[in-house]
Amino acid sequence: MKFKWDKKYLYWGITGFLVISASSVFVIGLSSIVDIISAVFSFLAVLTPVLYGFIIAYILAPVATFIEKPCLRRLFYTIQDKKRERFLKKYPDKEPPPKTFPVRKVARVTSVAITILFALALLVGLVWILLPQLIQTVTTLVNNMDEYVKSVTDWVSGALANYPEVENYVLQITDGISDKLNTWLSSELLPQMNNLWNLITSNVMNIISVTMNLLLGFVIAIYFLNSKELFAAQSKKIVYCIFSTKHANRIIETARDINKSFGQFLTGKLIDSFIIGALYVVVMNIFQMPYAVLCGVIMGVLSIIPYFGTFIGYIPCMLLMLLADPIQCLYFTILVVVIQNIDGNILAPKIIGDSTGLSSFWVIFGMLVGQGIFGFTGLIIGIPLFAVVYSFIKNRVNKGLKNKDLPDDSNEYRDIHHINEETGEAVMFPHPPYMKNQKGEKPVRRSFRFTLSGRTKSLIKAKPIKATKPDSVQGGKKSDKPEKTASGEKSDK
């Protein structure tokens, strides 16, 4: 007797085996989740230089592109053309030699070298300038705290001499703040600054590891910048190999949107912050304000954070100015207002533009969500990341509305009370009296007619008519008269 396989039971058996196997793997994974997470972090720690290199290359790519294409390539091609013209003038009967100079390759290597050297010089310069200035500022504050408090007290007494009650109240507040600040500076911060060398020597291996990873990151960034087109082409090849053409096109288009949001926003913010910091340093040095370099670096670095960065940086700088000279604090406040207006009206629109496509509310919302998830880094990357999510949701909503033959413009829904389920006609809100024109007629409005049977949409210029009142507006009573729609036709219910 020949045995026959029953495919139904065979499929059931395979399905049961796969379900049991997957459940076992899931249970084992949950029981050893700590080991799995530690293994993942160990693997990521090995790839730390590659991650540093990718981030550095991503930030410096626009700078390298600007140096290469508009500057170096144009310069090298101009030199070649000039040599060719001089040869033709000197030897008009001879054919000029062929162009053998590799302009693109030389321009790429030179631009990458200039960009990396500029980034290293900027990083080393900031540390070299900021660290001694920070130590000197803290030491000066601790040593001259009594003089600073006395100058602030004298200024408050002179300004509020005619208001003794307010003067006593303000002096009590300033005395309390100065005592707490002096205690914190002398007992906590200054000993830590004095023990900075001991802290560095005790963590020398960690510092060497971070430094080596950063240097390796710059080396890897050179490869990324030199072969960025090749890496992009290889990524496209892998995507088209794994996914279908339709889904691959969507993935590549989404990657372009992410690159546009992140790249333009982050690079623009860095350039804008560098210009702002330089402006603070130059202007404060011209007017001989104290702590020019320190305040300029603080304001420039914290201005990377949208909206709130300037206020966060203004508080410590304002306190430093107030202790040094209250009048200089007033001048610094005016300077902050002026530079912020220049940045908001001139620099930021030119450098960053509308890269995210978000309104002010969604910018603050994305920044708060990013800070809650990623911490301080989320204040910077939260906005472009939320812009990508917002764009994805917006595209899906617009596609769903298009499938239903509904308009995707939000303004079209301002005057719509509801859409008639039977006729597919948009029923508008009734006009209030103040919207009437001088002749007492209703203004001409555009309205959409939705035909549910044919799933079509037509844009109609309607005549001045009386809009249909919904049932709730008519006092809850349903009218027996035929409903007059926005297109001027009568529909019997």
C-alpha positions in Angstrom: 0.0 0.0 0.0 1.5 3.3 -1.1 1.5 6.1 1.5 0.0 9.4 0.4 0.9 12.7 1.8 -2.0 14.9 2.8 -0.8 18.5 2.0 -3.3 20.1 4.4 -1.9 18.3 7.4 1.6 18.8 6.1 1.1 22.6 6.0 -0.5 22.5 9.5 2.5 20.6 10.8 5.0 23.1 9.2 3.1 26.0 10.5 2.9 24.6 14.1 6.6 23.9 14.0 7.5 27.4 12.9 5.2 28.9 15.5 6.7 26.8 18.3 10.2 27.6 17.1 9.5 31.4 16.9 8.0 31.3 20.4 11.0 29.5 21.8 13.4 32.0 20.2 11.3 34.9 21.6 11.3 33.5 25.1 15.0 32.8 25.0 15.6 36.4 23.7 13.5 37.8 26.6 15.4 35.8 29.2 18.7 37.0 27.9 17.7 40.5 26.8 20.5 42.1 28.9 23.2 40.0 27.1 21.7 40.8 23.7 21.7 44.6 24.4 25.3 44.5 25.7 26.4 42.6 22.6 24.7 45.2 20.4 26.3 48.0 22.2 29.7 46.3 22.0 29.3 45.9 18.3 28.3 49.5 17.9 31.4 50.5 20.0 33.6 48.8 17.5 31.9 50.9 14.7 32.2 54.2 16.7 35.0 55.6 14.3 32.8 54.8 11.3 29.9 56.5 12.9 32.0 59.5 13.7 33.4 59.6 10.2 29.9 59.4 8.6 28.6 62.3 10.8 31.7 64.4 10.1 31.4 63.7 6.4 27.7 64.5 6.4 28.2 67.8 8.0 31.2 68.8 5.9 29.9 67.6 2.6 28.2 70.9 1.6 31.4 72.8 2.4 33.5 70.4 0.3 31.1 70.6 -2.6 31.1 74.4 -2.5 34.9 74.5 -2.5 35.1 71.9 -5.3 32.5 72.9 -7.9 32.0 76.7 -7.9 35.6 77.4 -6.8 38.3 74.9 -7.7 36.8 73.4 -10.9 36.0 76.8 -12.3 39.6 78.0 -11.4 41.3 74.9 -13.0 39.1 75.1 -16.2 39.8 78.8 -16.5 43.6 78.1 -16.2 43.3 75.4 -18.9 41.4 77.8 -21.3 43.9 80.6 -20.7 46.8 78.2 -21.6 45.0 77.1 -24.7 44.4 80.7 -25.8 48.0 81.6 -25.3 49.2 78.6 -27.3 46.8 79.4 -30.1 48.1 83.0 -30.2 51.7 81.9 -30.2 51.3 79.0 -32.7 48.2 79.7 -34.8 49.0 77.0 -37.3 49.4 74.2 -34.7 46.8 72.2 -32.9 46.9 72.7 -29.1 47.8 69.7 -27.0 45.0 67.6 -25.6 43.6 68.3 -22.1 45.3 65.7 -20.0 45.1 67.5 -16.6 42.6 65.6 -14.4 40.6 68.7 -13.3 37.8 66.8 -11.5 40.1 64.5 -9.6 42.5 67.2 -8.5 39.6 69.5 -7.5 38.0 66.7 -5.4 41.2 65.8 -3.5 42.1 69.5 -2.9 38.6 70.4 -1.7 38.5 67.4 0.7 41.9 68.3 2.1 41.0 72.0 2.6 37.7 71.0 4.3 39.3 68.6 6.7 42.1 70.9 7.6 39.6 73.8 8.1 37.4 71.6 10.4 40.5 70.4 12.4 41.8 74.0 12.8 38.4 75.2 13.9 38.0 72.4 16.5 41.5 72.8 17.9 41.2 76.6 17.9 37.9 76.5 19.8 39.4 74.2 22.5 42.7 76.2 22.6 40.9 79.5 23.0 37.9 78.5 25.1 39.5 76.3 27.8 42.0 78.8 29.1 39.4 81.6 28.9 37.0 79.5 30.9 39.5 78.7 33.6 40.6 82.3 33.8 37.0 83.5 34.0 36.1 81.2 36.8 39.2 82.1 38.8 38.5 85.8 38.2 34.9 85.5 39.4 36.0 83.7 42.6 38.8 86.2 43.4 36.8 89.3 42.6 33.3 88.2 43.8 33.3 90.8 46.7 34.1 93.6 44.3 31.4 92.5 41.8 28.8 92.3 44.6 29.8 95.7 45.9 29.5 97.3 42.4 26.1 95.8 41.8 24.9 96.9 45.3 26.1 100.4 44.7 24.4 100.5 41.3 21.1 99.3 42.7 21.3 101.8 45.6 21.9 104.7 43.3 19.2 103.6 40.8 16.6 103.0 43.6 17.5 105.8 46.0 14.0 107.3 45.8 12.4 104.0 46.5 13.8 102.7 49.8 11.4 99.8 50.2 12.1 98.5 46.8 15.8 99.1 47.3 15.9 97.0 50.5 13.9 94.2 48.9 16.3 94.1 45.8 19.4 94.3 48.0 18.1 91.3 50.1 17.7 89.3 46.9 21.1 90.3 45.5 22.8 89.5 48.8 21.2 86.0 48.9 22.2 85.3 45.3 25.7 86.5 45.8 26.2 84.4 49.0 24.9 81.2 47.3 27.0 81.9 44.2 30.1 82.6 46.2 29.7 79.4 48.2 29.2 77.4 45.0 32.1 78.9 43.2 34.6 78.6 46.1 33.5 75.3 47.5 32.5 73.3 44.4 33.6 74.7 41.1 37.0 76.1 41.9 38.3 72.9 43.5 37.1 71.0 40.5 38.9 73.4 38.2 42.1 73.0 40.3 41.7 69.2 40.1 41.2 69.3 36.4 44.7 68.0 35.7 44.2 65.1 38.2 40.8 64.3 36.5 42.5 64.3 33.1 45.4 62.0 34.3 43.0 59.6 36.1 40.9 59.2 32.9 43.8 59.2 30.5 42.8 55.9 28.8 39.3 57.1 28.1 40.6 60.4 26.7 43.0 58.6 24.5 40.3 56.3 23.3 37.9 59.2 22.4 40.7 61.1 20.7 41.8 58.1 18.6 38.2 57.4 17.6 37.8 61.1 16.6 41.0 61.1 14.6 40.0 57.8 12.9 36.6 59.4 12.3 38.3 62.3 10.4 40.3 59.7 8.3 37.1 57.8 7.5 35.4 61.0 6.7 38.0 61.7 4.0 37.0 58.4 2.3 33.4 59.3 2.6 33.9 62.7 1.1 36.2 61.5 -1.7 33.8 58.7 -2.8 30.4 60.0 -1.9 28.9 59.4 -5.3 30.2 55.8 -5.4 28.6 55.1 -2.0 25.3 56.6 -3.1 25.4 54.5 -6.3 26.1 51.3 -4.4 23.3 52.0 -1.9 20.9 52.5 -4.9 22.1 49.2 -6.4 21.4 47.3 -3.1 17.9 48.9 -2.7 16.9 48.0 -6.3 18.3 44.5 -5.8 16.3 43.8 -2.6 13.0 45.6 -3.3 10.7 45.9 -6.3 11.1 48.9 -8.5 8.0 50.7 -7.1 9.1 50.3 -3.5 12.7 51.0 -4.3 11.7 54.3 -5.9 9.7 55.2 -2.8 12.6 54.4 -0.5 15.1 56.5 -2.6 12.6 59.4 -2.7 12.2 59.2 1.1 15.9 59.1 1.6 16.2 62.3 -0.6 13.6 64.0 1.6 15.4 63.0 4.8 18.7 64.2 3.3 17.1 67.5 2.3 15.6 68.1 5.8 18.6 67.0 7.8 21.4 68.2 5.5 20.1 71.7 4.8 18.9 72.3 8.3 22.0 71.0 10.2 24.6 72.4 7.8 22.7 75.7 7.6 22.4 75.9 11.4 26.2 75.3 11.9 27.1 78.0 9.4 24.6 80.4 10.9 25.9 79.7 14.5 29.5 80.2 13.4 28.6 83.6 11.9 26.6 84.6 15.0 29.5 83.7 17.3 31.9 85.6 15.2 29.7 88.7 15.2 29.5 88.6 19.0 33.2 88.3 19.3 34.0 91.1 16.8 31.4 93.6 18.1 32.1 93.0 21.8 35.8 93.5 21.1 35.1 96.7 19.2 33.1 98.1 22.1 35.6 96.7 24.7 33.1 94.5 26.5 34.4 92.0 29.0 34.4 88.2 28.3 34.1 88.8 24.5 35.5 85.4 23.4 33.7 83.4 26.1 30.3 85.1 25.5 30.7 84.8 21.7 31.5 81.1 21.9 28.5 80.5 24.3 26.1 82.4 22.1 27.3 80.8 18.9 27.2 77.2 20.2 23.8 77.5 21.9 22.3 79.3 18.9 22.3 75.9 17.2 19.2 75.2 19.3 16.2 76.9 17.5 14.2 79.5 19.4 15.4 78.8 22.9 19.2 78.6 22.3 19.7 82.3 22.4 17.8 82.7 25.7 19.7 79.8 27.2 23.0 81.4 26.2 22.0 84.9 27.2 21.4 84.0 30.9 25.1 83.1 31.8 26.5 85.8 29.6 24.1 88.3 31.2 25.2 87.3 34.7 28.9 87.7 33.8 28.2 91.1 32.4 26.1 92.1 35.4 28.9 91.2 37.8 31.5 93.0 35.8 29.5 96.1 34.9 25.7 96.6 35.0 25.9 99.2 32.2 27.8 96.7 30.0 25.0 94.2 30.8 22.5 96.7 29.3 24.6 97.2 26.2 25.0 93.4 25.8 21.2 93.0 26.0 20.8 95.6 23.2 23.5 93.8 21.2 21.7 90.4 21.6 18.4 92.0 20.4 20.1 93.6 17.3 22.0 90.4 16.3 18.9 88.2 16.8 16.9 90.5 14.5 19.7 90.4 11.9 19.8 86.6 12.1 16.1 86.1 12.0 15.5 88.5 9.1 18.6 88.2 7.0 21.0 85.4 7.9 18.7 82.5 8.7 16.3 82.9 5.6 19.3 83.1 3.3 21.3 80.2 4.8 18.7 77.8 6.1 15.6 78.9 4.3 12.4 76.8 4.7 14.2 73.5 4.8 11.8 71.8 7.2 8.5 73.1 5.9 7.0 73.3 9.4 5.1 76.0 11.0 6.3 77.6 14.3 4.0 75.4 16.4 5.2 72.2 14.8 8.9 73.3 15.2 8.4 73.8 18.9 6.5 70.5 19.2 9.2 68.6 17.3 11.9 70.1 19.4 10.1 69.2 22.7 9.5 65.7 21.6 13.1 65.3 20.4 14.4 66.6 23.8 12.2 64.2 25.7 13.4 61.2 23.7 17.1 62.0 22.8 17.9 64.6 25.5 20.0 67.6 24.6 20.8 66.1 21.1 17.1 66.0 20.5 16.9 69.8 20.6 19.0 69.8 17.4 17.9 66.7 15.5 14.3 66.7 16.7 13.1 69.3 14.2 14.4 67.7 11.0 13.4 64.3 12.3 9.9 65.4 13.0 9.8 67.2 9.6 10.4 63.8 8.0 7.6 62.2 10.0 5.3 65.1 9.3 6.0 64.9 5.5 5.4 61.1 5.5 2.0 61.5 7.3 1.1 64.5 5.1 1.8 62.5 1.9 -0.3 59.5 3.2 -3.2 61.7 4.1 -3.1 63.5 0.8 -3.0 60.2 -1.0 -6.0 58.9 0.9 -8.0 62.1 0.1 -7.0 61.8 -3.5 -8.4 58.3 -3.6 -11.7 59.6 -2.2 -11.7 62.5 -4.7 -11.4 65.1 -1.9 -9.3 68.2 -2.0 -5.9 68.0 -0.1 -5.7 71.7 0.6 -6.5 72.5 4.2 -8.0 75.9 3.3 -10.7 74.2 1.3 -12.1 72.8 4.5 -12.5 76.1 6.4 -16.0 76.8 5.2 -17.2 73.2 4.8 -19.7 72.2 7.5 -20.1 68.7 6.2 -20.3 66.7 3.0 -23.6 65.4 1.9 -23.5 61.6 2.1 -26.1 61.1 -0.7 -25.0 63.7 -3.3 -21.4 64.2 -2.3 -21.9 67.9 -2.2 -20.0 70.1 0.2 -22.4 72.0 2.5 -20.9 75.3 3.6 -21.3 77.3 6.8 -23.8 80.1 6.5 -22.2 83.6 6.2 -22.4 85.8 9.2 -23.8 89.4 8.6 -20.3 91.0 8.8 -19.2 89.1 5.6 -21.7 90.9 3.4 -20.4 93.3 0.8 -21.6 96.9 0.4 -24.6 96.0 -1.8 -25.8 93.5 0.8 -25.0 90.5 -1.3 -23.0 87.5 -0.4 -19.5 87.3 -2.0 -18.9 84.9 -4.8 -17.2 81.8 -3.4 -15.6 78.8 -4.9 -16.9 75.4 -3.8 -16.1 71.8 -4.6 -18.8 69.4 -5.8 -18.0 65.8 -4.9 -19.8 63.1 -7.0 -19.6 59.9 -5.1 -20.9 57.7 -7.9 -18.3 58.7 -10.4 -15.6 59.6 -7.8 -14.9 62.9 -9.7 -14.2 66.4 -8.5 -14.9 69.6 -10.3 -14.1 73.2 -9.3 -17.1 75.5 -9.8 -17.3 79.3 -9.6 -20.7 79.6 -7.8 -23.0 82.5 -8.1 -23.9 84.6 -5.1 -26.5 82.4 -3.4 -27.7 81.7 0.1 -25.7 78.9 1.6 -27.5 75.9 3.0 -27.9 75.9 6.8 -27.2 72.6 8.5 -29.8 71.0 10.7 -28.1 72.1 13.9 -28.2 75.8 12.7 -31.9 75.5 11.8 -32.8 74.9 15.5 -32.8 71.1 15.2 -35.8 71.0 12.8 -35.4 69.4 9.4 -36.6 71.5 6.6 -39.2 70.1 4.1 -37.9 72.3 1.3 -35.4 70.9 -1.1 -31.8 71.6 -0.1 -30.0 74.2 -2.2 -26.4 73.3 -2.6 -23.4 75.5 -3.2 -23.6 75.0 -6.9 -27.1 76.4 -7.1 -29.0 73.1 -7.8 -31.8 71.6 -5.8 -31.6 68.1 -4.4 -34.6 66.3 -3.1 -34.1 64.1 -0.1 
